[in-house]
């Protein structure tokens, strides 16, 4: 019996982080450069069918890479200069 497993494009945290950066960069920030987290997580989880684990790993990687800064409440992120430079 052969089992087929669908490949997950965001299983790699680096790929997930880059996709989350693309999403965040496309969002118009509100007050003080804030990007409400639902503007990032909804497209990733719903539209792109990323898993919650892939989302979390991507967010963590983006923060580790210095691309995102996340408020301690988890309600919004800001792109850092390093993150913005990815799109220059």
N, C-alpha and C positions, 0 to 999 in steps of 0.2 A: 504494500500500500504506500502510495506517495502522498506526502503532505505538502501542501503549498502554503507558504507563509508570505503574506503581502509585505513588501519592504516598507519601512516607515521612514519617510524622508527627514523627519526631525528627531530620530532616535539618537543622533549625534548631537550632544549639547551645543557644540559650536555652530552647527547648521540651524538649530532651533534659535540660538541667540541672534544669529544674523537675520533670520526671518522676523523675529520680534523687533529688531532694530529697524528693518524696512517698514514694518507696520507703524512703529512709533514715529518714525521720521515723516510718514505720510499724514500724520494727525496734526491738526492745528492746535498748538498748545494754548492753554488758557492762562490765567494769572500766573506771573512769574515763571513761565516756561513749563508749567505743570501739564502732564499728560495723564488724565485719569486712567487708572489701570484697566477699567472695563473697555476702554478704547483699544487696548492692546490684547487683552485676553480673549475677548469675544471673537475677533477675526481669527485668531490662532486656533482656538478650541472649536469653534463652530464652523467657520468657513473653510479652514484648512484641515480640519479633523485631526489636529494635534491632540495628544493625550494630556491629561493634567500633569503626569510625571514629566513628559517632554517639555511642557510649558515651564514647570518649576525649574528644571535643569537649565533651560534656555535663559530664564531670568537670572538664575544664579551665575551662569557663565558670563552674561552681559555685565553684571555687576562686578564680577571678578576681573573682567577685561577692562573695567573702567569706562564702559560705554553708557551705562545707566547709573543714576543715583535714585534709590527708592526711599521714600519717606518711611519712617519707622512704623507708621500705621498701615502701610501697604496699600494706601488708597491712590497714590499717584507716583509717577516716576518723572525724572527729568533726564534729558539727553545731556551728557557731558560734552565738553569740547572734543575729546577723543572720539566719542560716539558720532558726533556731527561730522568730524573729519573723514569718517568712513564713506561719506557721500559726496565729498568734495571732488 
